[in-house]
Amino acid sequence: MTQAEAYWESYLAATHQKKEEAAFSGELVFEDEGFTGMSQLALILGGQKTAVFSPFPAYEINREPLPVAGEVYIVEDGKGKPCCIIEVTDVHVLPFGDVTWEMAEREGEDENLEVWREKQREYMGDEADLCGFDFNDSTKVVFEVFKVIYRQ
């Protein structure tokens, strides 16, 4: 049994759910590895990070389905160790320029909208370069809200 499977079994036992009735959408790692990934994970575990943004065109280009409310994921650290389980509670697609501070603040990293936009333009611009699309204020982004529902 993998670490993720054992963690999922612990979650099911703690929440009195039957395996065949429980939703499981997969494993997630926030960021790649190292300090950035660990700081993202710390923000999630500390309750400061309750949302994430990603460029909508990347979903289309990579032929990946958009996240939907109700999906449940095991969040792992960069070494594959399960750290918590999150549930997606809301998903919105909107132009980057329409993101409000109330939305951006849920990422738990920046002190104001201008700083957040600057960082996101760099991140999403890199993603755009990799996937082959142009990123600007009218580019749609996916705003995914989640909550931690289990932590051992």
Short mmCIF file of the C-alpha atoms (twelve columns), coordinates in Angstrom:
data_MODEL
# 
_entry.id   MODEL 
# 
loop_
_atom_site.group_PDB 
_atom_site.id 
_atom_site.type_symbol 
_atom_site.label_atom_id 
_atom_site.label_alt_id 
_atom_site.label_comp_id 
_atom_site.label_asym_id 
_atom_site.label_seq_id 
_atom_site.Cartn_x 
_atom_site.Cartn_y 
_atom_site.Cartn_z 
_atom_site.pdbx_PDB_model_num 
ATOM 1   C CA . MET A 1   0.000   0.000  0.000   1 
ATOM 2   C CA . THR A 2   1.366   3.423  -0.946  1 
ATOM 3   C CA . GLN A 3   1.581   6.320  1.498   1 
ATOM 4   C CA . ALA A 4   -1.290  8.042  -0.336  1 
ATOM 5   C CA . GLU A 5   -3.472  4.934  -0.122  1 
ATOM 6   C CA . ALA A 6   -2.764  4.563  3.597   1 
ATOM 7   C CA . TYR A 7   -3.544  8.257  4.165   1 
ATOM 8   C CA . TRP A 8   -6.809  7.916  2.235   1 
ATOM 9   C CA . GLU A 9   -7.741  4.887  4.357   1 
ATOM 10  C CA . SER A 10  -7.086  6.941  7.519   1 
ATOM 11  C CA . TYR A 11  -9.320  9.718  6.179   1 
ATOM 12  C CA . LEU A 12  -12.120 7.267  5.388   1 
ATOM 13  C CA . ALA A 13  -11.918 5.726  8.856   1 
ATOM 14  C CA . ALA A 14  -11.879 9.128  10.581  1 
ATOM 15  C CA . THR A 15  -14.853 10.400 8.575   1 
ATOM 16  C CA . HIS A 16  -16.789 7.101  8.655   1 
ATOM 17  C CA . GLN A 17  -17.041 6.927  4.867   1 
ATOM 18  C CA . LYS A 18  -17.160 3.840  2.703   1 
ATOM 19  C CA . LYS A 19  -14.388 3.604  0.117   1 
ATOM 20  C CA . GLU A 20  -16.804 2.984  -2.738  1 
ATOM 21  C CA . GLU A 21  -18.878 6.058  -1.831  1 
ATOM 22  C CA . ALA A 22  -16.080 8.543  -1.150  1 
ATOM 23  C CA . ALA A 23  -14.900 10.931 -3.839  1 
ATOM 24  C CA . PHE A 24  -11.196 10.781 -4.661  1 
ATOM 25  C CA . SER A 25  -9.748  12.933 -7.430  1 
ATOM 26  C CA . GLY A 26  -6.030  12.201 -7.043  1 
ATOM 27  C CA . GLU A 27  -2.877  13.632 -5.527  1 
ATOM 28  C CA . LEU A 28  -1.628  17.226 -5.750  1 
ATOM 29  C CA . VAL A 29  1.730   18.825 -5.122  1 
ATOM 30  C CA . PHE A 30  1.748   22.617 -4.889  1 
ATOM 31  C CA . GLU A 31  4.720   23.888 -6.867  1 
ATOM 32  C CA . ASP A 32  7.593   21.663 -7.840  1 
ATOM 33  C CA . GLU A 33  9.957   21.210 -4.937  1 
ATOM 34  C CA . GLY A 34  12.231  22.998 -2.535  1 
ATOM 35  C CA . PHE A 35  11.426  26.167 -0.633  1 
ATOM 36  C CA . THR A 36  8.657   27.401 -2.922  1 
ATOM 37  C CA . GLY A 37  6.723   24.168 -2.649  1 
ATOM 38  C CA . MET A 38  7.250   23.930 1.103   1 
ATOM 39  C CA . SER A 39  6.127   27.522 1.659   1 
ATOM 40  C CA . GLN A 40  2.969   26.852 -0.399  1 
ATOM 41  C CA . LEU A 41  2.280   23.759 1.668   1 
ATOM 42  C CA . ALA A 42  2.864   25.647 4.928   1 
ATOM 43  C CA . LEU A 43  0.344   28.300 3.838   1 
ATOM 44  C CA . ILE A 44  -2.244  25.611 3.100   1 
ATOM 45  C CA . LEU A 45  -1.667  23.781 6.372   1 
ATOM 46  C CA . GLY A 46  -1.761  27.083 8.274   1 
ATOM 47  C CA . GLY A 47  -5.069  28.081 6.673   1 
ATOM 48  C CA . GLN A 48  -3.734  31.174 4.890   1 
ATOM 49  C CA . LYS A 49  -3.892  29.679 1.382   1 
ATOM 50  C CA . THR A 50  -7.423  28.693 0.360   1 
ATOM 51  C CA . ALA A 51  -7.278  29.347 -3.382  1 
ATOM 52  C CA . VAL A 52  -5.091  29.005 -6.426  1 
ATOM 53  C CA . PHE A 53  -5.106  30.599 -9.880  1 
ATOM 54  C CA . SER A 54  -4.045  29.036 -13.157 1 
ATOM 55  C CA . PRO A 55  -4.240  30.173 -16.782 1 
ATOM 56  C CA . PHE A 56  -7.359  28.877 -18.529 1 
ATOM 57  C CA . PRO A 57  -5.682  28.427 -21.951 1 
ATOM 58  C CA . ALA A 58  -3.296  25.857 -20.423 1 
ATOM 59  C CA . TYR A 59  -6.267  23.596 -19.668 1 
ATOM 60  C CA . GLU A 60  -7.449  23.844 -23.257 1 
ATOM 61  C CA . ILE A 61  -4.003  23.314 -24.785 1 
ATOM 62  C CA . ASN A 62  -3.189  20.375 -22.507 1 
ATOM 63  C CA . ARG A 63  -6.724  18.963 -22.910 1 
ATOM 64  C CA . GLU A 64  -7.189  18.809 -19.163 1 
ATOM 65  C CA . PRO A 65  -10.628 19.087 -17.587 1 
ATOM 66  C CA . LEU A 66  -11.299 22.110 -15.404 1 
ATOM 67  C CA . PRO A 67  -11.536 21.440 -11.690 1 
ATOM 68  C CA . VAL A 68  -15.067 21.263 -10.289 1 
ATOM 69  C CA . ALA A 69  -16.532 21.827 -6.852  1 
ATOM 70  C CA . GLY A 70  -16.600 18.643 -4.802  1 
ATOM 71  C CA . GLU A 71  -13.315 17.201 -6.050  1 
ATOM 72  C CA . VAL A 72  -11.169 15.835 -3.221  1 
ATOM 73  C CA . TYR A 73  -7.360  15.635 -3.382  1 
ATOM 74  C CA . ILE A 74  -4.558  14.374 -1.191  1 
ATOM 75  C CA . VAL A 75  -1.948  17.140 -0.959  1 
ATOM 76  C CA . GLU A 76  1.590   15.794 -0.850  1 
ATOM 77  C CA . ASP A 77  4.911   17.416 -0.110  1 
ATOM 78  C CA . GLY A 78  7.673   17.387 -2.718  1 
ATOM 79  C CA . LYS A 79  8.773   13.917 -1.593  1 
ATOM 80  C CA . GLY A 80  5.336   12.350 -2.023  1 
ATOM 81  C CA . LYS A 81  4.367   12.333 1.663   1 
ATOM 82  C CA . PRO A 82  0.653   13.045 2.212   1 
ATOM 83  C CA . CYS A 83  0.084   16.154 4.348   1 
ATOM 84  C CA . CYS A 84  -3.646  16.872 4.147   1 
ATOM 85  C CA . ILE A 85  -6.778  16.368 2.091   1 
ATOM 86  C CA . ILE A 86  -8.531  19.295 0.431   1 
ATOM 87  C CA . GLU A 87  -11.924 19.694 -1.167  1 
ATOM 88  C CA . VAL A 88  -12.543 22.091 -4.047  1 
ATOM 89  C CA . THR A 89  -15.463 24.277 -2.981  1 
ATOM 90  C CA . ASP A 90  -15.777 26.717 -5.884  1 
ATOM 91  C CA . VAL A 91  -14.352 27.328 -9.350  1 
ATOM 92  C CA . HIS A 92  -14.647 30.499 -11.445 1 
ATOM 93  C CA . VAL A 93  -13.227 31.406 -14.847 1 
ATOM 94  C CA . LEU A 94  -12.680 35.127 -15.378 1 
ATOM 95  C CA . PRO A 95  -10.329 37.559 -17.138 1 
ATOM 96  C CA . PHE A 96  -7.078  38.144 -15.249 1 
ATOM 97  C CA . GLY A 97  -7.822  41.879 -15.119 1 
ATOM 98  C CA . ASP A 98  -11.098 41.208 -13.257 1 
ATOM 99  C CA . VAL A 99  -9.462  39.435 -10.306 1 
ATOM 100 C CA . THR A 100 -10.216 41.371 -7.108  1 
ATOM 101 C CA . TRP A 101 -8.050  41.719 -4.031  1 
ATOM 102 C CA . GLU A 102 -10.569 39.632 -2.073  1 
ATOM 103 C CA . MET A 103 -9.909  36.780 -4.503  1 
ATOM 104 C CA . ALA A 104 -6.126  37.235 -4.753  1 
ATOM 105 C CA . GLU A 105 -5.762  37.533 -0.990  1 
ATOM 106 C CA . ARG A 106 -6.992  33.939 -0.639  1 
ATOM 107 C CA . GLU A 107 -3.673  32.735 -2.058  1 
ATOM 108 C CA . GLY A 108 -2.162  33.936 1.224   1 
ATOM 109 C CA . GLU A 109 1.091   35.253 -0.185  1 
ATOM 110 C CA . ASP A 110 0.937   38.953 -0.999  1 
ATOM 111 C CA . GLU A 111 0.160   42.201 0.796   1 
ATOM 112 C CA . ASN A 112 -1.830  43.896 -1.975  1 
ATOM 113 C CA . LEU A 113 -3.326  43.387 -5.427  1 
ATOM 114 C CA . GLU A 114 -0.512  45.159 -7.283  1 
ATOM 115 C CA . VAL A 115 2.174   42.867 -5.847  1 
ATOM 116 C CA . TRP A 116 -0.005  39.829 -6.522  1 
ATOM 117 C CA . ARG A 117 -0.599  40.896 -10.146 1 
ATOM 118 C CA . GLU A 118 3.120   41.443 -10.721 1 
ATOM 119 C CA . LYS A 119 3.993   37.943 -9.448  1 
ATOM 120 C CA . GLN A 120 1.135   36.331 -11.347 1 
ATOM 121 C CA . ARG A 121 2.048   38.066 -14.601 1 
ATOM 122 C CA . GLU A 122 5.503   36.516 -14.315 1 
ATOM 123 C CA . TYR A 123 4.201   33.049 -13.385 1 
ATOM 124 C CA . MET A 124 1.403   33.007 -15.953 1 
ATOM 125 C CA . GLY A 125 3.653   34.569 -18.575 1 
ATOM 126 C CA . ASP A 126 6.107   31.687 -18.107 1 
ATOM 127 C CA . GLU A 127 3.239   29.208 -18.389 1 
ATOM 128 C CA . ALA A 128 2.032   30.991 -21.537 1 
ATOM 129 C CA . ASP A 129 5.492   30.744 -23.084 1 
ATOM 130 C CA . LEU A 130 5.656   27.012 -22.313 1 
ATOM 131 C CA . CYS A 131 2.179   26.288 -23.669 1 
ATOM 132 C CA . GLY A 132 2.246   28.700 -26.606 1 
ATOM 133 C CA . PHE A 133 -0.336  31.374 -25.836 1 
ATOM 134 C CA . ASP A 134 -0.235  35.109 -25.127 1 
ATOM 135 C CA . PHE A 135 -0.922  36.253 -21.588 1 
ATOM 136 C CA . ASN A 136 -2.450  39.660 -20.823 1 
ATOM 137 C CA . ASP A 137 -5.151  41.197 -18.639 1 
ATOM 138 C CA . SER A 138 -7.920  39.766 -20.829 1 
ATOM 139 C CA . THR A 139 -6.589  36.192 -20.635 1 
ATOM 140 C CA . LYS A 140 -8.988  34.020 -18.672 1 
ATOM 141 C CA . VAL A 141 -7.780  32.455 -15.441 1 
ATOM 142 C CA . VAL A 142 -9.213  29.663 -13.335 1 
ATOM 143 C CA . PHE A 143 -9.848  30.674 -9.724  1 
ATOM 144 C CA . GLU A 144 -10.068 27.523 -7.623  1 
ATOM 145 C CA . VAL A 145 -11.183 27.761 -3.979  1 
ATOM 146 C CA . PHE A 146 -10.577 24.872 -1.587  1 
ATOM 147 C CA . LYS A 147 -10.638 23.945 2.075   1 
ATOM 148 C CA . VAL A 148 -8.646  21.469 4.127   1 
ATOM 149 C CA . ILE A 149 -11.019 18.716 5.185   1 
ATOM 150 C CA . TYR A 150 -8.544  16.316 6.803   1 
ATOM 151 C CA . ARG A 151 -5.157  16.500 8.400   1 
ATOM 152 C CA . GLN A 152 -3.586  13.722 10.452  1 
# 
